[in-house]
């Protein structure tokens, strides 16, 4: 009897030791649909959360956990060590002074402009943003502003309203109130998702053929942190080989720019 009890305790101890040996990796994320969507009843979801699940499923050395932050606060939270890496990012988005390294690019995409479709309004409406009433997201880096997200710079050089809700920005354009907003900058994949759910609104929108910016998404990893950028690249390569990345691209409409219609 004592032998069975000893073996049971030894097994529990071994299992506990193995579980505790896993390194926890905190993954930062902020409202950035379809990569992170915080404005839903079920809690956080999106491509970042799916990628975290896939990483936890494909290996047992690390446990990846989501850490919610905001587009403005993400730099401070990172510098204070609240998370270890952030997905679907680009160093050019204000990370130049941070101690980070970028993984291989694993997804692409972009942001485009939308306006209310009026008679006589065509693609030339998206030329020259200085005289247009625009709406964007607080803390985001936009091509039209040379990726300067400073609120004072934006207010001094552009007539731009900054919000925290992508869906409301699209709906604001659909109200056809130019005194509030004439042009919104939206993620192409999120707009595609919205129009698939509300196809009746497509005829009301003028969608730019040019990009505000093109995404070349990588994972930004803390230098000399709990996981190296080389290890992250190995995991990404494994997910690519297992077609996980491909399924995420298809699910969220994050096809390569060369595949865009």
FENJOPE-V817911 format. One record per backbone hydrogen bond with DSSP energy under -0.5 kcal/mol. NH is the residue of the N-H (numbers start at 1). CO is the residue of the C=O. Records with the same first field share a line. If there is no record, write none. Layout:
NH: CO + CO
//
This chain:
5: 1
6: 2
7: 3
8: 4
9: 5
10: 6
11: 7
12: 8
13: 9
14: 10
15: 11
16: 12
17: 13
18: 14
19: 15
20: 16
21: 17
22: 19
23: 61
25: 63
26: 24
27: 65
28: 26 + 85
29: 67
32: 36
35: 32
36: 32
37: 45
38: 36
40: 38
43: 40
45: 37
47: 34
48: 35
49: 35
50: 46
51: 47
52: 48
53: 49
54: 50
55: 51
56: 52
57: 53
58: 54
59: 55
63: 23
65: 25
67: 27
69: 29
74: 70
75: 72
77: 73
78: 74
79: 75
80: 76
81: 78
82: 77
83: 77
84: 26
85: 26
86: 220
87: 28
89: 218
93: 90
94: 92
95: 91
98: 95
100: 98
101: 221
103: 219
106: 217
107: 217
108: 254
109: 215
111: 213
112: 186
113: 210
114: 184
115: 206
116: 182
117: 204
118: 116
121: 118
122: 120
125: 122
126: 123
127: 124
128: 126
132: 129
134: 132 + 159
135: 183
136: 161
138: 163
140: 137
142: 140
145: 142
146: 143
147: 142
148: 145
149: 147
154: 150
155: 151
156: 152
157: 153
158: 154
159: 132
160: 158
161: 134
163: 136 + 161
169: 165
170: 166
171: 167
172: 168
173: 169
174: 170
175: 171 + 172
176: 173
177: 172
178: 176
180: 177
181: 177
182: 133
183: 133
184: 114
185: 135
186: 112 + 184
188: 110
191: 187
192: 188
193: 189
194: 190
195: 191
196: 192
197: 193
198: 194
201: 198
202: 199
204: 201
205: 201 + 202
206: 115
207: 205
208: 113
212: 111
213: 111
215: 109
217: 107
218: 89
220: 86 + 218
221: 101 + 219
222: 84
223: 99
225: 222
232: 228
233: 229
234: 230
235: 231
236: 232
237: 233
238: 234
239: 235
240: 236
241: 237
242: 238
243: 240
244: 239
245: 239
247: 243
248: 244
249: 245
250: 246
251: 247
252: 248
253: 249 + 250
254: 249
259: 256
260: 257
//
